[in-house]
Amino acid sequence: MNHEFPLPGLRPFERDETDIFFDREDHTEQLLEKLGYVRFLAVVGSSGCRG
């Protein structure tokens, strides 16, 4: 990870970056549940927003 730029921007997170992507378990479960009955789901928000 490049520590000069702590936020990875719009690229996908990597498995070894869990230290910068955490505390989203509830949101993730809700999204996965919804994907069980819809074909498309967009997740949008400002950088760093907490939902």
Order of alpha helices (4+ residues) and beta strands (2+ residues): alpha
